[in-house]
Amino acid sequence: MRHKVVIVDDDAAIRSLFENAFSGICQLFAAAEGQAALELIKGEKPDLVFLDIDMPGVSGLEVLRLMKESGAVSIVWMLTGNEKLEIITEAISLGAAGYLTKPFEVARIRGILDSVSMPGTGKRSAKPWRVKRKN
């Protein structure tokens, strides 16, 4: 079974880069803004999400926060055009596995996809998170 991957970025060129990089490798779903991303993630339950931090409307950090609150289980990598430490720290504290600074190489994003599952075992090599609800 192929991995489900969601790319969320308001930049069409970045979405196209992912579409070209992952063509035939995984099921790729794309969204240009946060609200559409939340609907995709809820419906598709992806293994991996690449999420732009800075988007108009619902930001990537807000999408990540809402994913965590809903109990979504995905490995999330943040995409950013800048490396502001406080934003990256917040993303990691919300459960992001890591971040990529734009521009990035196709080999890097393919490597992240490869790390999602160990070949032949069906086990994830990167741990997804699930929010613990308070009773």
C-alpha positions in Angstrom: 0.0 0.0 0.0 1.4 3.4 -1.0 1.8 6.2 1.6 -0.7 9.0 1.6 1.0 12.4 1.6 -0.5 15.9 1.9 1.3 19.0 0.8 -0.1 22.3 2.0 1.5 25.4 0.5 0.0 28.6 -1.0 2.8 28.6 -3.5 1.8 26.7 -6.7 5.4 26.1 -7.6 6.1 24.3 -4.3 3.0 22.1 -4.8 4.2 21.3 -8.3 7.6 20.4 -7.0 6.1 17.9 -4.7 3.8 16.5 -7.4 6.8 15.9 -9.6 8.9 14.5 -6.8 6.3 12.0 -5.6 4.7 11.1 -8.9 4.0 7.3 -8.9 5.7 6.9 -5.5 2.7 7.8 -3.2 -0.8 9.1 -3.1 -0.3 12.8 -3.1 -3.0 15.3 -2.1 -2.5 19.1 -2.3 -4.1 22.1 -0.7 -3.3 25.8 -1.2 -4.7 26.9 2.2 -5.2 25.8 5.7 -9.0 25.2 5.8 -8.8 22.9 2.7 -5.8 21.1 4.3 -7.8 20.4 7.5 -10.6 18.8 5.4 -8.1 16.8 3.3 -6.3 15.5 6.5 -9.6 14.6 8.1 -10.8 12.7 5.1 -7.6 11.0 3.9 -5.8 10.4 7.2 -2.4 10.8 5.6 0.8 9.2 6.8 2.8 12.3 6.1 2.0 16.0 5.9 4.3 18.8 4.6 2.8 22.0 5.9 3.8 25.6 5.1 4.0 27.8 8.2 3.2 31.1 6.6 -0.1 31.0 4.6 -3.0 33.5 4.3 -6.1 32.7 6.4 -5.5 29.6 8.6 -1.7 29.4 9.2 0.3 26.3 9.2 0.8 26.5 12.9 -2.9 26.8 13.4 -3.5 23.8 11.2 -0.9 21.8 13.2 -2.6 22.9 16.5 -6.1 21.9 15.2 -4.7 18.6 14.0 -3.3 17.9 17.4 -6.5 18.9 19.1 -8.5 16.6 16.8 -6.3 13.6 17.6 -5.0 13.3 14.0 -2.1 10.9 13.6 0.3 12.0 10.9 4.0 12.8 10.7 4.2 16.5 10.0 7.1 18.4 8.5 6.9 22.2 8.5 8.0 24.3 5.4 9.3 27.8 6.0 10.8 30.6 4.0 12.6 31.8 7.1 14.2 30.3 10.2 12.6 32.2 13.1 13.6 30.2 16.1 10.4 31.0 18.1 8.1 29.8 15.3 10.2 26.6 14.7 10.2 25.9 18.4 6.4 26.3 18.6 6.0 23.9 15.7 8.2 21.3 17.3 6.3 21.7 20.6 3.0 21.2 18.8 4.4 17.9 17.5 6.1 18.6 14.1 8.8 16.1 13.3 11.0 18.7 11.8 11.1 21.6 9.3 12.5 22.4 5.9 13.8 25.8 4.9 12.8 26.9 1.3 14.3 26.3 -1.1 15.0 22.6 -0.5 16.2 19.8 -2.7 13.9 17.0 -4.0 16.2 14.4 -2.6 15.6 15.8 0.9 11.8 15.5 0.7 12.1 12.0 -0.8 14.3 11.0 2.1 11.7 12.2 4.5 9.1 10.0 2.7 11.5 7.0 2.8 11.9 7.5 6.5 8.2 7.2 7.2 8.2 3.4 6.9 10.9 0.8 7.2 10.8 -1.3 4.1 9.1 -4.7 4.4 7.9 -4.2 8.0 5.1 -1.8 7.7 6.4 -0.1 10.9 7.1 3.6 11.0 10.6 4.7 11.7 9.4 8.2 12.6 6.9 8.4 15.4 3.6 10.1 14.8 1.9 12.0 17.7 -1.5 11.8 19.1 -2.8 14.4 21.5 -3.9 13.1 25.0 -7.2 14.5 26.0 -7.8 15.7 29.5 -10.8 14.1 31.2 
